[in-house]
Amino acid sequence: MIAVPAALLAACLAVGTVPAVGRALSTAAAAFTDRSGYLADTLGRTAPFTATAAASTWTAAGHASPKMRG
């Protein structure tokens, strides 16, 4: 009963506190939604990866700053 919520909480904490995890997920999401890449793969052609991942605008230092605590 506790294993699934614990795993989800751990995954959320990893995404929120480790910027590299968020960037990797953002890149994977961009590749997943790349329509031209899917069409090229389906038709047996090659296409350059043109999708761009969303930029991460926060840093760990900025997140821990005293201004953010209230």
N, C-alpha and C positions, 0 to 999 in steps of 0.2 A: 504494500500500500504506500509506503514512503519512498520506494526506490524511484518511481517515475517523477514525482515532484522534486526530489533531490537532484535527479539528473537534469531536469529542466532548469532548476535554479543554478546549478553549476555551469550549464551552458550559457545562460544569460549573464552570469558574472564574468565568464571568460570573454564574451563578446564586448561587454561594457568596460572591462578593465584592461584588456590587452589589445591595443590598437591593431596589431598585426592580424588578429583573428577577424576583426571587423573589415579590414581591407581585403583579406582573402575571400570573405563571404561576399563583399561588394563586387569583386572581380568575377567570382563565380556567377553571381546574379546577372552581371552584364553579359557574360558569355551565354547564359541560359536564355536570355531574351534577345539574342542577336538573330534577327530574322534572316538576313542575307546569308549568315553562316549555316543556318538550318536548310535554306533552299539550296545552297551550293552542295551541302552534304547529301541531300536527297537526290539531287540531279547528277551526282558524281563529279562535280566540278570542285575547283579550289577557290576559296575566297579569303582575302585577308581579314583578320580579326579587327573589326572597326568599332565595336562597342567600347564605350569608355565607362570606367567605374566611377561612382560618385566619390568625391574627395572627402576625406575625413578632416573636419575642421577643428577638432579639439585635440589637446595634448594632455598627457598625464600630469605635467607640471601645472598647466592651467586649471585642470580639474581639481587639483589639491590646493589651489591657492586660498588664502584666507578670505578673499573677496567673495568666493563662491559659498562659503560656509554661513554667511548671513551677516 
